[in-house]
Amino acid sequence: MLDSCFTEKVSPLEVETYFRLNREETDQMSEGEAKVVLNEQHLVLLPQLGEPIVFSYANIDEISEKDYKIDLITASKEKLTLERLGYQYEDFLFQLFKLRNELLLKYLLMEETLLQDQFYGQFLRKNVNQSGNCEIRLYDTALVVLPQKAEPIRIPYCYISQINKGDYRLTITNEFGEEFIFSMLGEKFDPLIKALSDAQSRMMTRTQESIQEIIPEASGVTLSRIASLMKDGKAVPKKYIDQLSPNFWSCLTKRIMEVNLSAQYGFLSSLTPKDQIYVGLKRGLMGNLTGQYTWLLFPLKTAESNRLSNTIAFEAVITQEGMHQPTALVEEMEEQTQQDDPEEHTPASAGATYFFRIMGRKEYAQTEDEKLTEQMANFVKNINRCMIEINFRREPIFLSETQLENPKYAHYRYAVAKIPALKTLRSLFIGKVIHTSPKQWINNVNDLLTFNNKSLDNNEKWKKGEL
């Protein structure tokens, strides 16, 4: 039986406590009796003697508890210890995690359309030996676990390889060998299985519909086979698609021509080894407002030879019927914000091409030609997984360190610090080229490629006008 405080709606909570606050930077320590208040976004400490101190849940890096004491470590290396919470200890602790997790859904880039929630039970994450009470939520593209005493865990549907049920336990295994076991679901056991099945079916149906938009004449078997490879954003090499449908690529190319990206597509294709273009299909985070879009990866060759360069181009275009327009990585701009970069004042429909390094610049210079193809294939799998982990959001990838200091990007600062996939994408990101005129775009791309070939510093990013 789950604790009732975990399943009930959270309301502001005020508790008497004794606190100790250590500040590492100033080597100061304060303590005494206080009240502590939990609201939707903050923990507020109200000392009997002193000014209130506010802690944002997003700035709390670590929460640990032992012997009825709670330790909170903040991003600024403050340590707040709460004790003498009395009979409200468990209630306080569970609500602290619950309120923090609700905020972290946004800060960890997990927010999207919610399909169904309030599945309460227990979970076991076998690979890391993590367990406890939890809430399970089903979103548009992923199952999210909200542990009672840990941070949220996201399990994308497209990577689920196996689902087993037995003895009222639901076991989910993903393609990377990670295993999650859910139990103690009570009467919600069968509804959860049905809801998860429905969510996966919805994802596959959406993918097949996207493919059918491109090749309307394809049979159901062909659509199903291609969709199984391209589930919710997975990228597939052109040569694999050609084996399943000889018409897919010609139809896709025609769609690209219709949105005035023929010059960009032609230029990138001319620098890409035959049949090495990768294609994926993804639904925008704003659903029907942006529809499905097709994204392409171009592993680029050096201009002087057939040797793969240390650059891959990412291009995307909305290909859903009636919605033909160029787009950027996720051009619906899930956060309707204006950027500090003047180029970002370009209308969303103008779009951009994004460029990433395959490996370290010095490492590339020492890598033999025959090993580059293998490195490229591994890189594509890696970048694809990283993009799925952050649900194809583009803003936190290209924002500079200076821009991240802006208070409006606080959630992205947290994401960069906490999400390994986002760290990887930012470290490999070279720069973006706005879709201006074809001639200007090609000039800028050539500048970027020259910059990337010359630079030996992995931290350097390309900016327009810099070589």
N, C-alpha and C positions, 0 to 999 in steps of 0.2 A: 504494500500500500504506500503510495507516494505521500510525502508531506503535503498537507493541505495548503500550506503557505506557498508551495511551488506552483500549484495549479490555479490559485486564486489571482484575480487581477491585482496588480501592485498599486498601492496608494502611498503618498508620502508617509515616511516613518520617522519618529523622533524617539531617541533612546538616551538614557543616562549612561555615562561611561567615564572611565579614567583613561587619559591619553598620555602618550609620550611622543614627541615630535623631534626627530633628529634631522638637522640640515647639514649635509656633507660639505657643501661649498663653504659655509660660514662656521662650521664646527660648533653650531649652537644647538642646545637641547632645551625644550620646554616641556612641562608636564603639569597635570592637574586634573581636577574634575571638570566635566564639560557635558554638553548635550551634543549629539551628533544627529543630523537630519539628512535623510535620503530623499532627493526629489528626482525628477526625470533625467536630469543631465549632470547633477553635481552631488557630491557628499560635502555637507557644510558642517564644520566643527565650530561649536559655540562655547569657548572656554568660559568658566565662571569669572576668571580674572584675565581679561585680554580681548583683543579684537577677533571677530569671526574670521575663519580661514576656509576658503573654498577650494575644493579639489574636483576638477573635471574627471569624469570616469575615463575619458579618453587619455588622460595624462597619467592614469594609474597603470603602470607596466606590469605589476605583479601583485597578487593577493595570495597570502598563505595563512593558514590557521592551525593552531595547536594549543592544547590545554586551555581552551576557551579564551584564547587571545588571537586577535586578527592583526596581521602585519600587512601594510600597504606600502609598496615601493613606487615612487613617482618617476616620471621621465627625468626630472631634475635631481634625482638621487636623494630625495627626502624619504624618510622612513617614518610612517605614522603607525603606532601601535595602539590598538583599542582593547581594553579589558574591562572586567567588572560589568559586563552587559547583562548579567542576571538571566532571568528566564527568557528574555528576548534575544538571546545570543543567536540561536538557530534561525529565527525569523529574520533577524537583521542580516545575517550572513547570506541567506538565500536571496533576500530582496536586493542586496548589494550586487550580487552576481547577475540577477535577472535584469535589473535596471542598466547595469553596465553592458550586458550582452545586447540589449535592445539598441543602444547607441552604437555598439561595435558592428552591428549588421551594416550600418552605413559606412562606418570608418574602415571596415575590412572589405568594402565594395561588394557586399552580398545582397544589397537591396535590389529587388526587382518585383515583378508581379507575383503576389502571393496567391497560390491556388487553394491550399488548405492547411490549417494549423491545429494546435491543441491536441496533438497525439503525445500523451505522457507515458513514460516508461523508464526503463533502464537501458544503458548502452555499454558495450565493451568494444574498445578499439584495440584489437589484439596486437598489432604490430608495435604499438608504443605502450601497451599495458595501461591504458587509460579507461576508467569506468566511472559509473555513477548514475544518478537520476538525470533525466533530460526531458526536454520537449523536442519533438520532431516536427519540422515544418516542410511543406512541399511548395517550392517556388516554380517559376516558369521553366527554369533550366537546371535546377539542382535541388537535392534534398539537403536541408540544413539542420544540424544537430545543435541545440542550445543546452549545453550541460549545466547542471545545477551549480557546479563549482569550477568551471573552466570556460575558456573562450569558445565562440561558435566554430563549428566545423562544417565545411561545405563539401558536398559530394556531387559533382556534376553527373547528370544522367548519362551523358554521352560516353563516360568512361566506366559505367557500370557493366561488368562482364558477366556477372552471375548473381541470381537471387534465389535463395533457398529458404523454405519454411519447414518447421517441424518442432513438435513439443512446445508450441506457442513461442517459438523464437524465430526471428527473421534475420537471416544472414545475407549481407550485401558484400560482394567482392568486386573491386575495380581492376582495371587492366594492369595496375602497377603492383598487384598482389596485396593491397591493403584490405583488411577484413573488418567489417563492423557487424556486431551482433546486437539486436534489439529484443528486449524481453519485458515481462511484467506490464504488457500493454492492456491487459484485461479485455473488455468488450471492444476496444479500439484496434485489436490485432487484425481482424479481417478488413475493417474499413481502411486501415493504413495500407495493407497490401493492394487493395483495389485502387486506392487513390494514387499509389506509386505506379501501378500498372497503367492507369489512365494518363498520368503525367508523361510516362515514357512513350505511350502510344501517340499522345498529342505531339510530342517532339518529333517522332518518326513521320507522322502524317504531315507535319509542317515542312519537314525536309523533302518529302516526296512531292509535295505541292510546289515547292520552290524549283525542284528539278523539272517538273512537268511544265512550269512556266517557260523554261528554256527549251525543252524538247517535247512539245505537246503530243507528238505522234508516238511517243515511247510506250511500250507495253507495261503492264503492271509489274511483271517480273523484272524488267530492266530498271524501272523506278525503284523497286525494292532493293535490288542489288547495289545500285549506286548510293542510295540513301544509307545503307548499312555501313558504307565507307565514309560517308560525309555527315554523320550525325552531329547536328548542332554546332557547326563550326570547325569540324575536323577537315584538314587539308589533305588532298589526294593528288599525286603526280598526274600530269596530263596523259601519260602513257597507260595508266591504269584505267582512266575514264575512256580512252579510245578503245580499249579492249571490250568494254561493256556497251558502249554506244558510239559508233563512228560519226554520228551526227551532232553529238553534244557540243564539241568544241567549235564547229562552224556556226552553230546556232548561237552560242555564247559570244563568239566574235562579232556576229551581226548585231547583237544587243549592245555590245560595247561601242560599235560604230554609231549606233543611234543616239548615244549620249555624248557625242563629240569628244570621245577619248581615244579616237583612232590614232592620233599622232603619238600620244603617250604609250599606248599599248604597242604600237608598231616599233617604237624606239626601244622599249624595254625588251620586247620579244627578240629584236635583232641582237641584243647583247646576252641572250639566254641560250644555253646549250639546247639542242633539239629535244623536245618532249620533256624538258625539265621544269616547266612551269607547274606550280602547284595551285590548286583551286579549292576553295571552301565556300560553304553557304551558311549564313547566319541571319537570325532575326534581330532587328534593332531593339534596343531596350525600351523604346516607346511604342512597341507593338505595331498596331495597324497604321499609326501615324507615319512610320518610316518603312514598314514592310520588311521583306527579306532583301538581303544584299549579298552579292558575290564578292569574295575577296581573293586576291591573287598574290602569290609569292614568285618573284623573278630572281633566281640565282644568277648573278651577272658575271660575264666573262670580262677579262681585261681587253681593252681595245686593240692591243698589239698582238694578242695570241688567243688561243682557245683555253688558256688556263683560267680556272675559276678565280674571280677576284674575291676579296674579303668583304663583299657587299651583297646584301639581298634587299630587293625593293618590295614594299608592301603597297598594293593598290586595291581599292575597293570601289564597287559601283552598285547602286540599287538596280536590280534587274527585274523586279516584280512588275507585271503588266500594269501600265497606266502610271507608273511611278519612276520612269527612267530619269535619273539624274546622277551626276557624279557624287561621290561621298568620300569622307575621310575614314579613318580607322573605325570610328563609330561616330558618324557625322551628325547623328541626331542630337549631339551635345546633351548627354543625359543630365548634365548640370547646366542649366541655361545661364551661363556666366560669360562675361566678356574677359578676354585675356589681356595681360599687360603687353604682350607682343603685338605691335601694330598689324602684323600679317594676319593675326587671328580675328581682325575686324572684317576680314573677307567673308562674304556670305557663306553660310554652311554649304550651300549647293556648289560652291566653287571647289571644295575638296582639296586634298593634298596627297602626295606620295610620301611614304615613310621609308627610311633606310636604316638597316641594322648591320652591325658587324657579325661575322660568323664566329670569329675567335679573336684573341688578342692580336694586336697589330704586329708585334715582334714575333709572336708564335707563327703567324701566317707566313712571314718571310722565311721561316725555317721549315715549313711543311712541304713535303714533296707533292708533286702534281697528282699522282695516283691516289694519294690519301685524302685529297680535298673533296672528292665526290662523296666518300664515306662520311667525312666531317660535315658536309652540307646536309646529307640525309638526317644525321643525328641532330643537327642544328634545327632543321625544320620541325622535327618532332618536339624538340625542346621549346621552341618559340610558340608552336601551336598550343602546347599544354599551358604555357605561361599566359597566353591570350585568353584561353578558356578559363583559367583560374581567376582572372580579373574581369571576366565576361566582356572582353573586347573593348573595355573602356580605353580611350586614347589619351585623355587629358593628363592623367598622372604619369604617363610615359614621357611626354615632351616638356612638361613644365620644368623650368630651371630651378636650381637650388634657391636662388633669390626669390623667384615667384612663389615657391612653396612656403616662404616665410610670411606671406600675406595671410592674415587671419581667415579669409574666406576659403583658403585651401587647407585648413587645419585637418580635415578628414583625410586629405591626400598625404599630408605629412605623416600621419599615423599609419596609413596604408604602406607607404614607402618603408617605414621602419619595421613593419610587422610581416609583410607579405614577401617571401623569397622570390616568387615569380615576378613581382613588380620590380624588385631590385635587379633581377636579371635583365629584364627588358630595358630598364633605364641605363644599365651599364653597357648594353650592346647598341643602344640607340645612337645613330650618327647625326641625324637631322631630318627635316621634312622640307619638301618643296611644294609650294602652293601651286594649284592649277591656274596659272595665269594664261597668257597666250602660249600656244604650242612652242613657238620659237624661244620665248623667254624661259619656259619650263625646261626645255632641252638644254639651254645654256646653263641654267642653274643646276641641273642634274650633273652635267659634265664638270661643273665647278666642285660639286660635292664629291664626285668620284675622284677627282684629282686631289682634293684635300685628304680624303681617306687613304689614298695610296701613299701620300707623302708623310702623313703624321705617324709618329711612333708612340704617341701618348694615348692610351686607351680612354682617358678622361676627357679628351678634346671632342667638342661637338661642332658640327658645321653650322655656320650662319650665313645667310645670304650676303654675298659680297666679300666673303673671307676665303682665302685659298691657303 
